[in-house]
Amino acid sequence: MQLNDNIINLSHETDNYEDNKKYQIPYTLIKPLESGFEAHKIKDRETAWKIFCAHADLGNITAKYWKGYYLSEGYSVIKDQIQACELFKETADYGIVDAQLDYAFSLLDNISGFEFDLNEFIKYLTKAADNGNIIAQFNLGDMYLHGKLDCKVDEKLGVKYLKLAALNNHTEAIEILKKLSVDIYDDCS
């Protein structure tokens, strides 16, 4: 048995009864995805990257998100915003909330390789906000309230999302609502 940093290689000899020869069959065990998270927490990005890639290659959606995150940040790999954006979209469509936010924001960046589409941006930012992402709630509320990115001003929606962010202790949302004399504890509908 040979132990590598990220995988365990086991060899097993077996008899092939058809030709009476022994063959060595390699087995590879990938470390659990949780080990990738632990490596990320202690900033062992090379180990985390290898684990995330191994699990992403097996189709794990969470690992695909983290692979995209590492590609977008350039952690232990050359930055690749196009591939990161593609992974964010794929995982956003599976309901990964952080991916919904990251995909929306990646659309703002010309480096992503995608042409900016306001409707697509709003769609994914709204998904993230509706799924409880505080950053998405604040940005969506601010965008609607002030008509940012040439979005049509919608004060009601703007206040709704700012209230949601404020109820989650988002400081800027609280300040904006105070200036508007809006009580965050009023009905959020």
N, C-alpha and C positions, 0 to 999 in steps of 0.2 A: 504494500500500500504506500502510495506517495502522496504527501499533502502539499498542495500549492496554496498560494495566498487566497485564492477565490474559489477553487474547485478541488475536489478530492478525486484523484485518479486511482482506481482499483484495477488490478489485473486478475483475470481468472483463466486458468488453463482448463481446457476441456478436451475430452477425447472425441474425435469424429469417428463414429463407428463405421462410416462408409469407406474411409480410406486408411483407417488406423493411424492417423496423424494427430498430434496435439496442436491446438491453436490457442493463441493468447487473445482473449476478447477484452478490450478495454471498456471500462465503465467510467462515466464522469458524473459526479454529483456536484450540483451547483449549491453554493451557500444560500440559505434562505434570504428572501427579500428583506426581512427585518435586519439582517446583518448589513445590508446596504444602507438602511436608514441609520443604523448605529455608526457606521463608518462616516456617513455624511455629517452626523452631529459632532463628531470629533475632528471634522475637517480632513479625514482621510479620503480625499476625493478620488484618488486613483482606484482604490478598492471599491468604493461606492459605484463609480462609473462602470467597472467591470461587472459587478453584480447586477446593476440596473440593466446593462446591455444584455447579459445572459438571460435574464427573466423577460425582457422586452422581446428578444428573439423567439421566446417560447409563447409570446402572445399575451403576456400579463399587461393589462391596461394601466395599472398603477406604475409599473416599471417603465412603460412607454412614456408616461407623463414625465417621470424623473429623467429619463434619457433625453427628452426634449428640453427639460429644464437645464440639464448639464450642457447640452449643445447651445442653448441660448446664452448661457453665462460663460461658456468656454472653460468649464471645470474639467481638467485632465483630458481635454480634447480641443481641437481647433473649433472656434465658434462657427456654427452653421445655422443661421437664422431661418433659412428656407426649410431645412429638415425639421428644425425645432417647431416652426409654425405648423408644418404638416402633422407632426406628432401632437401638438396642442389641439389642433382641430379634431383629429381622430379621437383623442381621449376626452375632449370636451363633449363630443357627441355621445360618449358612453356615460356622461354625467359627472366627470371629475370636475368639481367646482373650481379649483385653482386653474385647471386647464381652460375652463370657460373664460376666466378673467385673462389669463395669459394669451389665449388666442385672440381675444378682442383687442388687447393692447398691441399684440404683434402686428395687427392689421394697420396700426398707426405708423409703423416703421417701414419705410421704403425698402429696407434691407431684407425684409421678410420674403420678398418676391411676389407678394400679392398686391394687387391694386386696391386702394382703399375703397371700401363700400360701406357707406354710413349705415345702411339697413342691416348688413351682416354684423357690423360692429355693435349696433344697438341690440340685435338679437342675442349675441353671446354675452354682452355685458348685462343684459336683463336676466338671462339664465343664471349667471353667477350671482347677481343681486338677489333674485328670487330664491336662490338656494343658500342664502345667508352670508355671502361674502361681503364683509363690511366695506372693503375698498371699492368694490363694484357698486354697492349701494350709494356710497358718497359720490363717486364719479358720475353715476347715472343721474342722481338727483341734481348735482351741480350742472351737468350738461343740459338737462331739461330746464332748469330754473334760469340759466343764463344764455341758452341757445348756443352753446359751444359746438364747434365742428359743423357749423351751419345747420344744426338741428333746430327744428321748430320749437319755439318756447312753449312749454307746457308747465305752468306753475303748479298745478295740482299734482302732476306726476313728480315734479322736482321736489316738492315738499314731502310727498309720500316717501320717496327714497332717502331723502335727507333725514326724515324722522326715524326710519329704520336704522340708518347709520348712527344717529344720535342715541337711539335706545341701546346701541351696542358700544356706547362711550366714544364715538368718533369725535374728537375735539373740534375739528373744523366744522363738521356738520352742526354741532351744538352751537358754535359761535354764529354761523350763518342764520340759523333758526332764531336765535336770540335777537339778532339785528332785525329780523322780519317780524318779531313779536309773536312767534309761533310757539305754542306750548307743545312740547314733544309728546306729552302724555294724552293729548287729544286723540280721537279716533284716527288711525293711520290709513283709513280707506280712501 
